[in-house]
Every structure is written in structure tokens, then in C-alpha cells.
């Protein structure tokens, strides 16, 4: 049985990116790197849009980047189950530490 392992990273930009794009451009980019599916999405600051009278497109400030990295994995992370139904996640640390640098 396989499952998809996904890492999500949210990065705030100290200085916004100002981009002039069509309104329906999601600014979502997807690639494969070393067997991983990577998607990058620019997040706009919704209250900051500028448009000069003679411009066709709005200039939008993007203040964050959201990155998803995913890969099919055959080995699920271990879960400790204790009497009474309690679940522990302590043994998952080595599992994720091994995969995070990749």
C-alpha cells in the first residue's frame, strides 16, 4: 500500500513582489525535481492593487509564497498506539528527519 507524503512551506516575503498580470492567472507553477512533485504558488496581499488609467492589467503585491512538495512513499510513518486508545508520535521524528533534506 502506498500513500502520498506532503510537505507544506509558507514563506513570508519581507518586500512584496509587484507583478502586473491578467486577473485570472493563478501564479501557480508545478515541476518535478528528483522524483518529487513541487508546486509554488504566489499569495497576493488582497488589499493592494494598482492600475494606471492607460494600463491593461492591475499591478498586484504578492507577500507570500506557498510551496508544496509531495512524493509517493511505500512506508508510512510509524505511530505508537498505547492502551486506552492514546496515540503517540514520538517515533515519527527519525522518519521525517530522514526525508526532510530530500
GROMACS elastic network, one bead per residue, 0.5 to 0.9 nm:
[ bonds ]
;  ai    aj funct       b0    kb
    1    73     6  0.89836   500
    1    74     6  0.63564   500
    1    75     6  0.82759   500
    2    72     6  0.65985   500
    2    73     6  0.56830   500
    2    75     6  0.71090   500
    2    76     6  0.78128   500
    3    71     6  0.84435   500
    3    72     6  0.56803   500
    3    73     6  0.56078   500
    3    74     6  0.64797   500
    3    75     6  0.80259   500
    3    76     6  0.72276   500
    4    70     6  0.65212   500
    4    71     6  0.55725   500
    4    73     6  0.59272   500
    4    74     6  0.86059   500
    5    69     6  0.82417   500
    5    70     6  0.54666   500
    5    71     6  0.54561   500
    5    72     6  0.61449   500
    5    73     6  0.63605   500
    5    76     6  0.85146   500
    6    68     6  0.67627   500
    6    69     6  0.56378   500
    6    71     6  0.67653   500
    6    72     6  0.88466   500
    7    67     6  0.81294   500
    7    68     6  0.57344   500
    7    69     6  0.51828   500
    7    70     6  0.63651   500
    7   100     6  0.83277   500
    8    66     6  0.72702   500
    8    67     6  0.57749   500
    8    69     6  0.65617   500
    8    70     6  0.87610   500
    9    65     6  0.80912   500
    9    66     6  0.57735   500
    9    67     6  0.50536   500
    9    68     6  0.64466   500
    9    69     6  0.84399   500
   10    64     6  0.70704   500
   10    65     6  0.59251   500
   10    67     6  0.64757   500
   10    68     6  0.89342   500
   11    63     6  0.86916   500
   11    64     6  0.55135   500
   11    65     6  0.51051   500
   11    66     6  0.63278   500
   11    67     6  0.81315   500
   12    15     6  0.88680   500
   12    16     6  0.89893   500
   12    63     6  0.60822   500
   12    65     6  0.64939   500
   12    66     6  0.87724   500
   13    16     6  0.59825   500
   13    17     6  0.80677   500
   13    62     6  0.80933   500
   13    63     6  0.51460   500
   13    64     6  0.52833   500
   13    65     6  0.74674   500
   14    63     6  0.74685   500
   14    64     6  0.87676   500
   15    62     6  0.88337   500
   15    63     6  0.70970   500
   16    44     6  0.88866   500
   16    45     6  0.86090   500
   16    61     6  0.55935   500
   16    62     6  0.52551   500
   16    64     6  0.78288   500
   17    44     6  0.89559   500
   17    60     6  0.80138   500
   17    61     6  0.55395   500
   17    62     6  0.50203   500
   17    63     6  0.66246   500
   17    64     6  0.88470   500
   18    59     6  0.62429   500
   18    60     6  0.55686   500
   18    62     6  0.63562   500
   19    58     6  0.82030   500
   19    59     6  0.53641   500
   19    60     6  0.54715   500
   19    61     6  0.66052   500
   19    62     6  0.75893   500
   20    57     6  0.59304   500
   20    58     6  0.56111   500
   20    60     6  0.63059   500
   21    24     6  0.83360   500
   21    25     6  0.67503   500
   21    27     6  0.89259   500
   21    57     6  0.59152   500
   21    58     6  0.65901   500
   21    59     6  0.69512   500
   21    60     6  0.78468   500
   22    25     6  0.56527   500
   22    56     6  0.85174   500
   22    57     6  0.58309   500
   22    58     6  0.73183   500
   23    26     6  0.80715   500
   23    57     6  0.75574   500
   23    58     6  0.74991   500
   24    27     6  0.89687   500
   25    28     6  0.80635   500
   26    29     6  0.88594   500
   26    41     6  0.76057   500
   26    42     6  0.79802   500
   27    40     6  0.80873   500
   27    41     6  0.58017   500
   27    42     6  0.58092   500
   27    43     6  0.83487   500
   28    39     6  0.68483   500
   28    40     6  0.56746   500
   28    42     6  0.68322   500
   29    38     6  0.81818   500
   29    39     6  0.55106   500
   29    40     6  0.51640   500
   29    41     6  0.64543   500
   29    42     6  0.89800   500
   30    37     6  0.72574   500
   30    38     6  0.56408   500
   30    40     6  0.64441   500
   30    41     6  0.88147   500
   31    36     6  0.83315   500
   31    37     6  0.60767   500
   31    38     6  0.53457   500
   31    39     6  0.64887   500
   31    40     6  0.87613   500
   32    35     6  0.61695   500
   32    36     6  0.54310   500
   32    38     6  0.58836   500
   32    39     6  0.86789   500
   33    36     6  0.51852   500
   33    37     6  0.65871   500
   33    38     6  0.69926   500
   34    37     6  0.85920   500
   34   102     6  0.86295   500
   35    71     6  0.71128   500
   36    69     6  0.64261   500
   36    70     6  0.56650   500
   36    71     6  0.51194   500
   36    72     6  0.83507   500
   36   102     6  0.88970   500
   37    68     6  0.79384   500
   37    69     6  0.56837   500
   37    70     6  0.51900   500
   37    71     6  0.62844   500
   38    67     6  0.70794   500
   38    68     6  0.56763   500
   38    70     6  0.65707   500
   39    66     6  0.81266   500
   39    67     6  0.56589   500
   39    68     6  0.52415   500
   39    69     6  0.66629   500
   39    70     6  0.88317   500
   40    65     6  0.68523   500
   40    66     6  0.57963   500
   40    68     6  0.66556   500
   40    69     6  0.89420   500
   41    64     6  0.85335   500
   41    65     6  0.57640   500
   41    66     6  0.51828   500
   41    67     6  0.64475   500
   41    68     6  0.86893   500
   42    62     6  0.63194   500
   42    63     6  0.77364   500
   42    64     6  0.60516   500
   42    66     6  0.64215   500
   42    67     6  0.88568   500
   43    46     6  0.87347   500
   43    61     6  0.87090   500
   43    62     6  0.54813   500
   43    63     6  0.62028   500
   43    64     6  0.50329   500
   43    65     6  0.57828   500
   43    66     6  0.71241   500
   44    47     6  0.85986   500
   44    48     6  0.82593   500
   44    60     6  0.67760   500
   44    61     6  0.57462   500
   44    63     6  0.59065   500
   44    64     6  0.70636   500
   44    65     6  0.89986   500
   45    48     6  0.59134   500
   45    49     6  0.83835   500
   45    60     6  0.75634   500
   45    61     6  0.57357   500
   45    62     6  0.56082   500
   45    63     6  0.59164   500
   45    64     6  0.82381   500
   46    49     6  0.74392   500
   46    60     6  0.81167   500
   46    61     6  0.79805   500
   46    62     6  0.85905   500
   47    60     6  0.89657   500
   47    61     6  0.87207   500
   48    59     6  0.84188   500
   48    60     6  0.62233   500
   48    61     6  0.59643   500
   48    62     6  0.88708   500
   49    58     6  0.62312   500
   49    59     6  0.55687   500
   49    61     6  0.67317   500
   50    57     6  0.89200   500
   50    58     6  0.56174   500
   50    59     6  0.50276   500
   50    60     6  0.66120   500
   50    61     6  0.88351   500
   51    54     6  0.81570   500
   51    55     6  0.62191   500
   51    56     6  0.79573   500
   51    57     6  0.67567   500
   51    59     6  0.60745   500
   51    60     6  0.89270   500
   52    55     6  0.52683   500
   52    56     6  0.83958   500
   52    57     6  0.87496   500
   52    58     6  0.81024   500
   53    56     6  0.82989   500
   55    58     6  0.74527   500
   62    65     6  0.80944   500
   73    76     6  0.71801   500
   75    78     6  0.86676   500
   76    79     6  0.89024   500
   76    95     6  0.88710   500
   77    91     6  0.82631   500
   77    92     6  0.57564   500
   77    93     6  0.89378   500
   77    95     6  0.61859   500
   77    96     6  0.78691   500
   78    89     6  0.75589   500
   78    90     6  0.88660   500
   78    91     6  0.62096   500
   78    92     6  0.56067   500
   78    95     6  0.77666   500
   79    87     6  0.68803   500
   79    88     6  0.62137   500
   79    89     6  0.55800   500
   79    90     6  0.79604   500
   79    91     6  0.68014   500
   79    92     6  0.68694   500
   80    86     6  0.84076   500
   80    87     6  0.56490   500
   80    89     6  0.61685   500
   80    90     6  0.75746   500
   80    91     6  0.70824   500
   80    92     6  0.88577   500
   81    84     6  0.87530   500
   81    85     6  0.66566   500
   81    86     6  0.60197   500
   81    88     6  0.62464   500
   81    89     6  0.89011   500
   82    85     6  0.59158   500
   82    86     6  0.51257   500
   82    87     6  0.60384   500
   82    88     6  0.74079   500
   83    86     6  0.65444   500
   83    87     6  0.89354   500
   88    91     6  0.77770   500
   88    92     6  0.89162   500
   89    92     6  0.55050   500
   89    93     6  0.77303   500
   90    93     6  0.61590   500
   90    94     6  0.88677   500
   91    94     6  0.67105   500
   91    95     6  0.75991   500
   92    95     6  0.51610   500
   92    96     6  0.63685   500
   92    97     6  0.85847   500
   93    96     6  0.53931   500
   93    97     6  0.59724   500
   93    98     6  0.85470   500
   94    98     6  0.60260   500
   94    99     6  0.86989   500
   95    98     6  0.54945   500
   95    99     6  0.67059   500
   95   100     6  0.88975   500
   96    99     6  0.51205   500
   96   100     6  0.58318   500
   97   100     6  0.53826   500
   97   101     6  0.74047   500
   98   101     6  0.69670   500
   98   102     6  0.80008   500
   99   102     6  0.55231   500
